[in-house]
């Protein structure tokens, strides 16, 4: 094993005695040293959720054997679990429309090494951001969408994503509603940024509606995409204050800063195996 490489388990199951001990014992008996362990019990739902990371230097099991051996522990407790290695880089596709702020931010952080991933391609329903992608050395493909060709264009997108073996799809202000079939191909693997503090002002033009309502806070929400519009499990949120002096354009400008931060934060947590989804909620071990 490469020195410094770690393994991370994300675990969820019904709460019951012996869970922490069983996971710790699994790591210990194979010569591992736990570097980080965090857990949460949702007492109302009776759910146990845990993230455990350990070093692979000196660990007695090779990668394939870790999953096989841990499955025996998981079956005893009815665990749902995922295993991730720190030197694995998920393959990411970014979908955009015309607004560039989230795309620029993601690609700049990626180039700076802040996002541990392989961004493979930028896809769009408009040609406007082709030069942005190419400035970062990424291919850009344009698939215009209208009511008549939406299904066919979605299939083309899926073909591209499959060809690149994409692990995570990031909607960086992609202003199209994805079909249920598309979403089903990437369960808990599509992250969207919505320019509102959900569940407030879901749907279109949230800044305009926030201004009309006279709110004093606006926000941004990054969430996993589900078949229900803007109702998927929330990963990250943030807010900023506004006043009666702020026009709609001021809200949009302030909101764009939030959108960049919240989206990059959510993507980073997903890439770092720090998010567990249960029901329509998440636990984030940040």
Phi, psi and omega in degrees: 000142177295132180296135180093347178287141179237161172244144179230132173251133169250125191229137170218143179189174174297138180293136182196159181295148170090003185292309181298318181297320183294317180292316179298319180295323178300313180293316185296315188289344177256014172085018181270157177241116182290126180263330182206135177215130179215143179214159179218139175246119173273099187292328180293319180270349183067035184248140175250133181226136186213146170235126180230130179234134179220157179282145181264353175297116181084359180290137190283341184258141172280177190299313180297324182288332180300309181298317181298314183288322181289333179301333178291320176293315183298321182294329179295328186248002181067038184279143160261136188207157175225144179242131180226142176253142188293339179267005173279134178244114180293146178270126189239139169243140179248127177253132184223168172242257182250332185279135191258348193297316181290323179296311178305315184295314180298314183290325177295317178294322178296313180296327180281356179087011181280335179249114185277082184202170171248100174283121189262327189196153172245129182238145185209156172267002175224155182273358194300326189257019180301317182293329177297311180300316184290331175298334179259013176072025183249144174291148180231131178232138187249123179231089181299143185235133168221180186298329184280328187249008188304313182296318181293321180290323175299321179296323177296318176300315180298321179298318178294315181298318178293321180297326179269002180053050186290134177266327185221132176252127180247122177266098184264070187067050172272111192266052174225143175274122181281145180290160178301322181295317178300311182299322182295337179287340183228063182296127181057026180228020172235121179249129180244149171253124176249134186275057176195159175273086183301146013274007177288139172055050172291160178088206190277154174049052181294326180294320177297317181289326176295319179295317180296329181277345179075033181291160180252355175226140167238160183213182175220149185224127171256130184213159172286142182276133174234182179293339179268120187302124175060025181238013180286168182303129184278132179259314184211148177214158172202163182223162170219154182277147172227168180228178178295343179281345184278125173276175180303319180297327177292319178298318180296317181295315179293323181293326180299322177298317178296316183302315180299312184294314184293318180295313181296324178297314181295317179297317179299319179293321177296314180297328180273011180054054182242006185239130172240128177261133171218127188062229177250032181231167174230154162246129180245114177269075185275000000 
